[in-house]
Amino acid sequence: MPVAGLALRGAQVLSTVVVLGVSVSLIKDQDSERTVPAALSYAAFVGGVGLLGAIIGITSNWVDMLQGIIMGGIDVLMAIFNLAGGVVLAYKLRGITCSSGEELNLREMRKNELLNGGCVVFRGNQVCAYGGDPGKMQSRCKQNEADAAFMFIGFIVLAACLVITFLQTRRK
């Protein structure tokens, strides 16, 4: 079982590094004068905490105290964080097709806080950082989709880790 556990922890590290990297990239790309959407901040949190959880999970292979219920609790918490983050991003992207250049789709992208780079009201009009740049919004859309997908992958990996932890605990 340790080899399977280490392989799953490696997959967990990979998914959390991708989530953290993409989320931070999206946050840094946000216009500095505008607020960062809470969903992006949460996604970065999930990536950072998930990486810490993965490191603890890898360490648990050699530290008996971390095995069993403690690691199971950490994995459950990380799984909930990943699932919640993936659902939130997917929900916020609902109805938008990242590769579509149709005007109705672009209008929805301009209204989406994850894609428009942030908006301010200037002389009575709402002005968004990337509202006039369909390519940039499509790129941000694909990044957000990838972020959500890797959070769902992280959830699946953590569910498998929980199964392995449960099986190892039953053997002892």
C-alpha positions as CSV (number, residue, x, y, z in Angstrom):
1,M,0.0,0.0,0.0
2,P,2.8,2.6,0.6
3,V,3.7,2.7,-3.1
4,A,0.0,3.5,-4.0
5,G,-0.2,6.0,-1.2
6,L,3.0,7.8,-2.4
7,A,1.7,7.8,-6.0
8,L,-1.5,9.4,-4.8
9,R,0.3,11.9,-2.7
10,G,2.4,12.8,-5.8
11,A,-0.8,13.3,-7.7
12,Q,-2.1,15.5,-4.9
13,V,1.1,17.6,-4.9
14,L,0.8,18.0,-8.7
15,S,-2.9,19.1,-8.5
16,T,-2.4,21.5,-5.6
17,V,0.7,23.1,-7.3
18,V,-1.4,23.6,-10.5
19,V,-4.3,25.1,-8.5
20,L,-2.0,27.4,-6.5
21,G,0.0,28.5,-9.6
22,V,-3.0,29.2,-11.8
23,S,-4.9,31.0,-9.0
24,V,-1.9,33.2,-8.2
25,S,-1.4,33.9,-11.9
26,L,-5.0,35.0,-12.2
27,I,-4.8,37.2,-9.1
28,K,-1.6,38.9,-10.3
29,D,-3.3,39.5,-13.7
30,Q,-6.2,41.2,-12.0
31,D,-6.1,45.0,-12.4
32,S,-4.3,46.4,-9.3
33,E,-6.9,49.1,-8.7
34,R,-9.7,46.6,-8.5
35,T,-10.6,44.1,-5.9
36,V,-9.7,40.4,-6.4
37,P,-12.8,38.1,-6.6
38,A,-13.2,36.1,-3.4
39,A,-13.4,32.9,-5.5
40,L,-9.8,33.4,-6.8
41,S,-8.5,34.1,-3.3
42,Y,-10.2,31.0,-2.1
43,A,-8.7,29.0,-4.9
44,A,-5.2,30.2,-4.0
45,F,-6.0,29.2,-0.4
46,V,-7.0,25.7,-1.5
47,G,-3.8,25.4,-3.4
48,G,-1.6,26.5,-0.6
49,V,-3.3,24.5,2.2
50,G,-3.6,21.6,-0.2
51,L,0.1,21.6,-0.7
52,L,0.7,21.6,3.1
53,G,-1.8,18.7,3.4
54,A,0.1,16.8,0.7
55,I,3.4,17.3,2.4
56,I,1.9,16.1,5.7
57,G,0.4,13.1,3.8
58,I,3.8,12.2,2.4
59,T,5.4,12.5,5.8
60,S,2.7,10.3,7.3
61,N,4.3,7.3,5.5
62,W,7.2,7.5,8.0
63,V,5.6,9.1,11.0
64,D,3.2,6.7,12.8
65,M,1.5,9.4,14.8
66,L,0.1,11.0,11.6
67,Q,-1.3,7.7,10.3
68,G,-4.9,6.8,10.8
69,I,-7.5,9.1,12.1
70,I,-5.3,12.3,12.0
71,M,-4.4,11.8,8.3
72,G,-8.0,10.8,7.5
73,G,-9.2,14.0,9.1
74,I,-6.7,16.1,7.2
75,D,-7.7,14.4,3.9
76,V,-11.4,14.9,4.6
77,L,-10.8,18.6,5.2
78,M,-8.7,19.0,2.1
79,A,-11.3,17.1,0.0
80,I,-14.0,19.4,1.2
81,F,-11.9,22.5,0.4
82,N,-11.2,21.1,-3.1
83,L,-14.8,20.2,-3.8
84,A,-16.1,23.5,-2.6
85,G,-13.5,25.5,-4.7
86,G,-14.2,23.5,-7.8
87,V,-18.0,23.9,-7.4
88,V,-17.7,27.7,-6.8
89,L,-15.5,28.3,-9.9
90,A,-17.7,26.0,-12.1
91,Y,-20.8,27.8,-10.8
92,K,-19.4,31.2,-11.6
93,L,-18.4,30.1,-15.1
94,R,-21.9,28.6,-15.9
95,G,-23.3,29.6,-19.2
96,I,-20.0,30.7,-20.6
97,T,-18.1,29.0,-23.4
98,C,-14.4,29.9,-23.2
99,S,-13.7,29.4,-26.9
100,S,-16.8,31.1,-28.2
101,G,-16.5,34.6,-29.8
102,E,-20.2,35.1,-30.1
103,E,-21.4,38.5,-28.9
104,L,-23.9,37.1,-26.4
105,N,-21.1,34.9,-24.9
106,L,-18.6,37.9,-24.8
107,R,-21.3,40.0,-23.1
108,E,-21.5,37.3,-20.4
109,M,-17.7,37.3,-20.1
110,R,-17.6,41.0,-19.6
111,K,-20.0,40.7,-16.7
112,N,-18.1,37.9,-15.1
113,E,-15.8,39.0,-12.2
114,L,-13.4,36.1,-12.8
115,L,-12.8,37.0,-16.4
116,N,-13.1,40.8,-16.8
117,G,-10.1,41.7,-14.7
118,G,-12.1,43.9,-12.4
119,C,-14.4,46.9,-13.1
120,V,-14.8,50.4,-11.9
121,V,-17.4,53.1,-12.6
122,F,-15.9,56.0,-14.5
123,R,-18.1,58.9,-15.5
124,G,-21.2,56.9,-15.0
125,N,-20.0,53.9,-17.1
126,Q,-18.7,50.6,-15.9
127,V,-15.2,50.1,-17.3
128,C,-13.6,46.7,-17.0
129,A,-9.9,46.0,-17.3
130,Y,-10.3,43.4,-20.1
131,G,-13.9,44.2,-21.2
132,G,-12.6,45.2,-24.6
133,D,-10.2,42.3,-25.0
134,P,-12.0,39.1,-25.9
135,G,-8.8,37.1,-26.2
136,K,-7.7,38.0,-22.7
137,M,-11.1,37.1,-21.3
138,Q,-11.1,33.8,-23.1
139,S,-7.6,33.0,-21.8
140,R,-8.7,33.8,-18.2
141,C,-11.8,31.7,-18.7
142,K,-9.6,28.7,-19.7
143,Q,-7.4,29.2,-16.7
144,N,-10.4,29.3,-14.4
145,E,-11.7,26.1,-16.0
146,A,-8.4,24.4,-15.5
147,D,-8.3,25.6,-11.9
148,A,-11.8,24.1,-11.2
149,A,-10.8,20.9,-13.0
150,F,-7.7,20.4,-10.9
151,M,-9.6,21.0,-7.7
152,F,-12.0,18.3,-8.8
153,I,-9.0,16.0,-9.6
154,G,-7.6,16.9,-6.2
155,F,-11.0,15.9,-4.6
156,I,-10.9,12.5,-6.4
157,V,-7.2,11.9,-5.4
158,L,-8.0,12.7,-1.8
159,A,-11.0,10.4,-1.8
160,A,-8.6,7.6,-3.0
161,C,-6.2,8.6,-0.2
162,L,-9.0,8.2,2.3
163,V,-9.8,4.7,1.0
164,I,-6.1,3.7,1.4
165,T,-5.9,5.3,4.9
166,F,-9.1,3.4,5.9
167,L,-7.7,0.1,4.5
168,Q,-4.4,0.6,6.3
169,T,-6.1,1.4,9.6
170,R,-8.3,-1.7,9.3
171,R,-5.2,-3.9,8.8
172,K,-3.6,-2.7,12.0
